[in-house]
Amino acid sequence: MFYFLITIANRFLNDSYVAETTKFTNSGIMTMFDKKGIMLIPVPAKKQAEGKEQIVIKSCYCQNGHSLISKRARFNEYDGILLGIRSKDQMYHIAVSPVFGEKIRVSLDIDLVDGELLDLVCPECGVNLPVYAVCECGGVLKVMFLSPDADFMNCVGVCNRVGCRHSEIKNEGQLMTLIAGE
């Protein structure tokens, strides 16, 4: 079984913590936290089709060049994408799987409601992530960049509506297909 690791702390971008993957106590009961306070959340493992490779985002940035990849949010063996959510003058956080096609997300300190539109921001500088296009659900496709340069030809995106079928990481080609109506 694989585990999503996340630290419950005031500062989500401090990468000084190292996750320890203690899964079970000697009695066989699953532990909820490791020795450093990192919460262990089970993530169901997906079987890969034989011969098919997973595409994983290893670097991701806001338009100001701040990294959105965080060791504080782990999806199986991959560092997750940590995004801010601005709501009612407060900042919340959501962690998204960096694996294309996985709709796994974990909200931190906020309850997500299907159909709700999220104001996705960089958790470091608080800037709204840029809009790529309007999604078919009426939400918007927000983008993150694969290099510190804000290049729309080198980006990934996600719909900001909770529960939308496009609320998973899409590459630039998939985003173009969505707005072309194919």
C-alpha positions as CSV (number, residue, x, y, z in Angstrom):
1,M,0.0,0.0,0.0
2,F,1.3,3.5,-0.8
3,Y,0.9,6.6,1.4
4,F,0.4,10.3,0.8
5,L,2.5,12.2,3.3
6,I,1.8,15.7,4.4
7,T,2.9,17.8,7.3
8,I,0.3,19.5,9.5
9,A,2.2,22.7,10.2
10,N,1.9,26.5,9.9
11,R,4.4,26.7,7.1
12,F,3.7,24.3,4.1
13,L,6.6,25.3,1.9
14,N,9.4,24.7,4.4
15,D,11.2,21.7,2.9
16,S,13.4,21.1,5.9
17,Y,11.2,18.2,7.1
18,V,12.1,14.8,5.9
19,A,9.2,12.3,5.7
20,E,9.7,9.0,7.6
21,T,7.5,6.3,6.2
22,T,6.5,4.4,9.3
23,K,3.4,2.6,8.2
24,F,2.5,0.2,10.9
25,T,3.3,-0.1,14.6
26,N,4.7,-3.4,16.0
27,S,1.1,-4.3,16.9
28,G,0.1,-4.1,13.2
29,I,-2.1,-1.0,13.7
30,M,-1.5,1.8,11.2
31,T,0.0,5.0,12.6
32,M,-1.7,8.3,11.8
33,F,1.5,10.4,12.1
34,D,5.2,9.7,11.9
35,K,7.8,10.9,14.4
36,K,8.0,14.4,12.8
37,G,4.3,15.1,12.8
38,I,3.7,14.2,9.1
39,M,0.3,12.7,8.6
40,L,0.2,9.4,6.7
41,I,-2.8,9.2,4.4
42,P,-3.3,6.0,2.3
43,V,-3.6,6.5,-1.5
44,P,-5.0,3.6,-3.4
45,A,-2.3,2.3,-5.8
46,K,-3.3,2.2,-9.5
47,K,-2.1,-0.5,-11.7
48,Q,-0.2,0.7,-14.7
49,A,-1.0,-0.8,-18.1
50,E,1.9,-3.0,-19.1
51,G,4.3,-1.1,-21.2
52,K,2.6,2.2,-20.5
53,E,4.7,4.8,-18.7
54,Q,3.4,7.4,-16.2
55,I,4.0,11.0,-17.0
56,V,5.0,12.9,-13.8
57,I,5.6,16.6,-13.3
58,K,8.9,17.0,-11.5
59,S,9.1,20.9,-11.7
60,C,6.2,23.3,-11.7
61,Y,6.1,27.1,-11.1
62,C,3.8,30.1,-10.8
63,Q,4.2,33.0,-13.2
64,N,6.6,34.6,-10.7
65,G,9.0,31.6,-10.8
66,H,8.1,30.1,-7.3
67,S,8.2,26.3,-7.3
68,L,4.9,24.6,-6.6
69,I,6.4,21.2,-6.2
70,S,6.6,20.3,-2.5
71,K,8.1,17.4,-0.6
72,R,5.4,18.2,2.0
73,A,2.8,16.6,-0.2
74,R,3.8,13.2,-1.5
75,F,1.7,11.0,-3.8
76,N,3.1,7.5,-3.7
77,E,6.8,8.2,-4.4
78,Y,6.3,11.6,-6.1
79,D,6.4,15.1,-4.7
80,G,3.0,16.7,-5.1
81,I,1.9,20.1,-6.4
82,L,1.0,22.5,-3.6
83,L,-1.5,25.2,-4.5
84,G,-3.1,28.0,-2.5
85,I,-6.8,28.7,-2.4
86,R,-7.9,32.2,-1.5
87,S,-11.3,32.4,0.1
88,K,-12.8,35.1,2.2
89,D,-9.5,36.9,2.7
90,Q,-7.9,33.7,4.0
91,M,-5.3,31.4,2.4
92,Y,-5.9,27.6,2.4
93,H,-4.0,24.8,0.7
94,I,-4.6,21.9,-1.7
95,A,-2.2,19.3,-2.8
96,V,-2.6,17.8,-6.3
97,S,-1.1,14.6,-7.7
98,P,1.7,15.4,-10.1
99,V,0.8,12.3,-12.2
100,F,-1.1,13.0,-15.4
101,G,-4.6,11.5,-15.3
102,E,-4.8,11.1,-11.6
103,K,-7.6,13.0,-9.9
104,I,-6.1,12.6,-6.4
105,R,-6.1,15.7,-4.3
106,V,-6.1,16.5,-0.7
107,S,-7.4,19.7,0.7
108,L,-5.8,21.1,3.8
109,D,-7.7,23.2,6.3
110,I,-10.7,23.7,3.9
111,D,-13.6,21.5,2.9
112,L,-14.1,21.3,-0.8
113,V,-17.7,21.1,-2.2
114,D,-18.4,19.6,-5.7
115,G,-19.2,22.3,-8.2
116,E,-17.4,25.0,-6.1
117,L,-15.1,27.4,-8.0
118,L,-11.7,27.8,-6.4
119,D,-9.5,30.9,-6.5
120,L,-6.1,29.0,-7.2
121,V,-3.0,31.0,-6.2
122,C,0.7,30.5,-5.6
123,P,1.1,29.5,-1.9
124,E,4.3,31.5,-1.7
125,C,3.5,34.9,-3.3
126,G,-0.3,34.7,-3.4
127,V,-0.6,35.7,-7.1
128,N,-3.6,34.3,-8.9
129,L,-2.6,31.5,-11.3
130,P,-3.1,32.7,-14.9
131,V,-6.2,31.6,-16.9
132,Y,-5.6,29.6,-20.0
133,A,-9.2,29.4,-21.2
134,V,-12.8,28.8,-20.1
135,C,-13.6,25.2,-19.4
136,E,-16.6,23.4,-20.8
137,C,-18.1,23.3,-17.2
138,G,-18.1,27.1,-16.9
139,G,-14.9,27.1,-14.7
140,V,-11.5,28.2,-16.0
141,L,-8.4,26.3,-16.8
142,K,-5.7,27.7,-14.6
143,V,-2.1,27.1,-15.6
144,M,1.3,26.4,-14.0
145,F,4.6,26.5,-15.9
146,L,7.1,23.8,-16.3
147,S,10.0,26.2,-16.0
148,P,10.5,29.4,-14.1
149,D,9.8,31.4,-17.3
150,A,6.0,32.0,-17.8
151,D,5.8,30.3,-21.2
152,F,2.3,29.2,-22.2
153,M,3.8,26.8,-24.7
154,N,5.4,24.9,-21.7
155,C,2.6,24.7,-19.2
156,V,0.2,22.4,-17.5
157,G,-3.3,23.3,-16.3
158,V,-6.2,22.3,-14.2
159,C,-9.9,23.3,-14.0
160,N,-10.7,25.4,-10.9
161,R,-14.2,23.7,-10.5
162,V,-14.2,21.0,-7.8
163,G,-15.3,17.7,-9.4
164,C,-15.0,18.8,-13.0
165,R,-13.7,16.0,-15.3
166,H,-10.8,18.4,-16.1
167,S,-9.8,19.0,-12.5
168,E,-6.7,16.9,-13.1
169,I,-3.3,17.9,-14.5
170,K,-3.5,18.5,-18.3
171,N,-0.5,19.2,-20.5
172,E,-0.5,22.1,-23.0
173,G,-1.6,19.9,-25.9
174,Q,-4.6,18.6,-23.9
175,L,-5.5,22.2,-22.9
176,M,-5.4,23.2,-26.6
177,T,-7.7,20.3,-27.5
178,L,-10.2,21.3,-24.8
179,I,-10.5,24.9,-26.0
180,A,-10.7,23.8,-29.7
181,G,-13.8,21.7,-28.8
182,E,-12.4,18.4,-30.1
